[in-house]
Amino acid sequence: MYDLLKKFAQRPEPFCSYTAVELWTRPHLARQMLSFHLDQASDRASRRFETIDRMVNWIDSQVNLAEKSVCDLGCGPGLYTQRFFGKGASVTGVDVSAHSLQYAKSDAVRQNLSIRYISANYLTDDLPSGFDLVTLIYTDLCVLSPEQRATFLSRMRKMLNPGGQIVIDVAGMGLFNKKQELTLIENQLMNGFWSEDEYVGIQCSFLYPHINLSLDRYMIVEPNESWEIFNWLQHFTPKSIEHELSRAGFAVDQMTAGLSGESLVEESDYIAVIASRESK
């Protein structure tokens, strides 16, 4: 036990472990994440519906969704895909969570919405192509290592038609500057989020200021097993996200402090980007 706890408390090397998929594929966590997606009292997994409505209206005002072929990566329960469809787009949603996708498919059938949903890990599985617009919303890019981001942005580029665009948002330096290093240990940490059975949860949060990276590391100790989750979050400046996109073959068309068109400053919490696929 000493060796286990000592190792857990030590500062890990950046991106030494990738466990993001666990949040969406462990059955209890998948149910919890879907609940958070639909929860209108918080923005823990998805933003509130009124905020999503405002964002989709702004995206539409910038790219004109009508009659465009759109793919929403990490679509979850279809909160954005349904709204894109409502703007007249032909829409595909891609997600790794079977639980969230089942909700999205059932809700589309219930509302008679002809939206295509695909179960896939967008880092490793085959992805569809032929899109005018690909979206990746709510800082999904930020949980990936630099190598993963480069590969993923290249994959997004291949999904696009010539002249196609991407819409993404990433965590900014405003969020990073609000974070603190801490250690917590609690029975049923986060009010039972991690397991439906009894457990003790330990959280260690680390900051890596030299690369604008944060980590929330969790150990969940159940009677019969212990397991860990690494929640990495890369934070960007306007210059650093433009540099990564340029290296991946994208030209930035617009950069704001959020997907509602807010004015961008160096310390913005979020950076939203519309970028076009370059010919190369």
C-alpha positions in Angstrom: 0.0 0.0 0.0 2.9 2.4 0.8 4.4 1.9 -2.6 1.0 2.4 -4.3 0.3 5.6 -2.5 3.8 7.0 -2.9 3.7 6.5 -6.6 0.2 8.1 -6.8 1.3 11.2 -4.9 4.4 11.8 -7.2 4.1 14.3 -10.0 3.7 12.2 -13.2 5.4 13.0 -16.5 3.2 14.9 -18.8 0.8 12.7 -20.7 2.4 9.5 -19.3 -1.0 7.8 -19.2 -4.2 8.3 -21.3 -7.4 7.1 -19.7 -10.0 9.5 -21.2 -11.9 6.7 -22.9 -12.6 5.1 -19.5 -15.0 7.9 -18.7 -17.2 7.0 -21.6 -16.9 3.2 -21.6 -17.0 2.0 -17.9 -20.8 1.3 -17.6 -21.4 3.3 -14.4 -19.3 6.3 -15.6 -21.0 6.2 -19.0 -24.4 6.5 -17.2 -23.0 9.3 -15.0 -21.6 11.2 -18.0 -24.9 11.0 -19.9 -26.7 12.4 -16.8 -24.2 15.2 -16.7 -24.7 15.9 -20.4 -28.4 16.4 -19.8 -28.1 18.2 -16.5 -29.3 21.8 -16.8 -27.9 22.8 -13.4 -24.2 22.6 -14.4 -21.8 22.6 -17.3 -19.8 19.5 -16.2 -20.1 17.5 -19.3 -22.1 19.7 -21.7 -23.0 23.3 -21.5 -26.5 24.3 -20.6 -29.0 24.1 -23.5 -29.5 27.9 -23.7 -25.8 28.3 -24.0 -25.6 25.6 -26.7 -28.5 27.3 -28.6 -26.5 30.6 -28.5 -23.4 28.9 -29.7 -25.1 27.1 -32.6 -26.7 30.3 -33.7 -23.3 32.0 -33.7 -21.7 29.2 -35.6 -24.5 29.3 -38.2 -24.0 33.1 -38.5 -20.4 32.5 -39.4 -20.5 29.4 -41.7 -24.1 29.1 -42.9 -25.0 25.6 -41.9 -27.9 25.2 -44.4 -27.3 22.4 -46.9 -23.7 21.8 -45.5 -22.4 18.3 -44.7 -21.4 18.5 -41.0 -19.7 16.0 -38.7 -19.7 16.5 -34.9 -16.9 14.6 -33.3 -17.5 13.6 -29.7 -21.2 14.2 -30.2 -22.3 12.6 -27.0 -26.1 12.5 -26.8 -26.6 14.7 -29.8 -27.1 18.1 -28.3 -25.2 19.9 -31.1 -26.1 17.5 -34.0 -29.8 18.0 -33.4 -29.4 21.8 -33.5 -27.1 21.6 -36.6 -29.8 19.5 -38.3 -32.4 22.1 -37.3 -30.3 24.7 -39.2 -30.7 22.7 -42.4 -27.4 20.8 -42.3 -26.8 17.1 -43.2 -25.4 15.8 -40.0 -23.2 12.9 -38.7 -22.3 12.4 -35.1 -19.3 10.3 -33.9 -18.7 9.2 -30.4 -17.0 6.4 -28.4 -19.7 6.1 -25.8 -22.3 3.5 -26.7 -24.5 4.7 -23.9 -24.6 8.3 -25.1 -25.0 7.2 -28.8 -28.0 5.1 -27.9 -29.6 8.0 -26.3 -28.8 10.2 -29.4 -30.2 7.6 -31.8 -33.4 7.1 -29.8 -34.0 10.8 -29.4 -33.5 11.3 -33.1 -36.0 8.6 -33.9 -38.4 10.1 -31.4 -38.2 13.5 -33.1 -38.0 12.1 -36.7 -34.6 13.6 -37.3 -32.5 11.9 -40.0 -29.1 12.2 -38.3 -26.4 9.5 -38.8 -24.6 8.4 -35.7 -21.3 6.3 -35.8 -19.7 4.5 -32.9 -15.9 5.2 -33.2 -12.8 6.2 -31.3 -11.8 9.2 -33.3 -8.1 8.7 -32.5 -7.9 5.1 -33.8 -10.9 4.0 -35.8 -11.9 4.8 -39.4 -13.6 8.1 -39.7 -16.1 9.2 -42.4 -15.1 11.9 -44.9 -16.6 14.3 -47.4 -17.7 17.0 -45.0 -17.9 20.8 -45.4 -17.6 21.3 -41.6 -16.2 19.2 -38.8 -16.8 20.3 -35.2 -15.0 19.4 -31.9 -16.6 21.2 -29.1 -16.0 21.7 -25.3 -12.2 21.4 -25.2 -12.0 17.8 -26.4 -8.7 18.5 -28.1 -7.1 19.6 -24.8 -7.1 16.1 -23.2 -4.7 14.8 -25.9 -0.9 14.8 -25.9 0.9 17.0 -28.5 1.5 13.8 -30.6 -2.1 12.8 -30.3 -3.3 16.3 -31.2 -1.1 16.4 -34.3 -2.4 13.0 -35.5 -6.0 13.9 -34.7 -5.9 17.3 -36.5 -4.4 15.5 -39.5 -7.3 13.1 -39.4 -9.8 15.9 -39.1 -8.3 17.6 -42.2 -8.7 14.4 -44.2 -12.4 14.3 -43.3 -13.0 17.7 -45.0 -13.8 18.5 -48.6 -11.4 21.0 -50.3 -12.0 24.4 -48.6 -13.8 22.8 -45.7 -13.7 24.2 -42.2 -13.4 23.1 -38.6 -14.9 24.6 -35.5 -13.2 23.9 -32.2 -12.8 25.4 -28.8 -9.9 24.9 -26.4 -9.1 25.9 -22.8 -7.4 29.3 -22.5 -5.0 30.7 -20.0 -7.8 32.2 -17.9 -8.8 28.7 -16.9 -5.2 27.7 -16.2 -4.6 30.7 -13.9 -7.6 29.7 -11.8 -6.4 26.2 -11.1 -4.5 25.1 -8.0 -2.6 22.1 -6.9 -4.4 20.1 -4.2 -4.8 16.6 -2.6 -8.2 15.3 -1.5 -9.3 12.0 0.0 -13.0 11.3 0.6 -15.4 8.5 1.0 -17.6 8.4 -2.1 -15.6 11.3 -3.7 -17.8 13.5 -5.9 -20.9 12.1 -4.3 -20.8 8.6 -5.8 -19.8 9.6 -9.3 -17.0 7.0 -9.7 -18.8 3.8 -8.7 -22.3 2.6 -7.7 -20.6 0.6 -4.9 -18.7 1.7 -1.9 -15.3 3.3 -2.6 -12.8 5.8 -1.3 -11.6 8.4 -3.9 -8.2 10.2 -3.9 -7.6 13.2 -6.1 -4.2 14.8 -6.7 -4.1 17.9 -8.9 -0.9 19.0 -10.5 0.2 22.1 -12.6 2.9 22.2 -15.2 3.3 26.0 -15.7 6.2 25.7 -18.2 3.8 24.0 -20.7 0.4 25.3 -19.6 -0.8 21.9 -18.6 -2.9 20.7 -15.7 -3.7 17.2 -14.4 -6.5 15.9 -12.1 -5.4 12.4 -11.2 -7.9 10.1 -9.4 -7.5 6.8 -7.6 -10.7 4.9 -6.9 -10.3 2.3 -4.2 -13.1 -0.2 -4.2 -13.3 -3.3 -2.0 -12.1 -5.6 -4.8 -10.1 -3.3 -7.1 -8.3 0.0 -7.4 -8.1 2.0 -10.6 -7.0 5.4 -11.8 -8.1 8.2 -14.1 -5.8 10.9 -15.6 -7.6 14.0 -16.6 -5.1 16.1 -18.6 -6.0 19.5 -19.8 -3.7 21.5 -22.2 -4.3 25.2 -22.1 -3.6 27.4 -25.0 -2.7 31.0 -25.9 -4.1 32.4 -29.2 -0.6 32.1 -30.6 -0.1 28.5 -29.5 -3.4 27.2 -30.9 -2.9 29.0 -34.2 0.6 27.5 -34.4 -0.7 23.9 -33.9 -3.5 24.4 -36.5 -1.1 25.9 -39.0 1.3 22.9 -38.7 -1.7 20.6 -39.3 -2.6 22.4 -42.5 -5.3 24.8 -41.3 -5.6 28.6 -41.8 -7.4 30.4 -39.0 -10.4 32.3 -40.2 -11.7 33.6 -36.9 -10.7 33.4 -33.3 -12.9 34.5 -30.4 -13.2 34.0 -26.6 -16.0 31.5 -27.1 -18.4 30.0 -29.6 -20.8 32.9 -29.1 -18.4 35.4 -30.6 -17.0 37.0 -27.5 -14.0 39.3 -27.8 -10.7 37.5 -27.2 -8.1 38.6 -24.8 -4.8 36.9 -23.7 -6.4 35.7 -20.4 -9.7 34.4 -21.9 -11.0 31.2 -20.3 -11.8 29.7 -23.7 -10.6 30.2 -27.2 -12.9 29.3 -30.1 -11.5 28.9 -33.6 -12.9 28.6 -37.1 -10.2 27.4 -39.5 -10.1 26.3 -43.1 -8.4 23.4 -44.7 -5.4 24.7 -46.7 -4.3 23.1 -49.9 -1.0 21.4 -49.5 
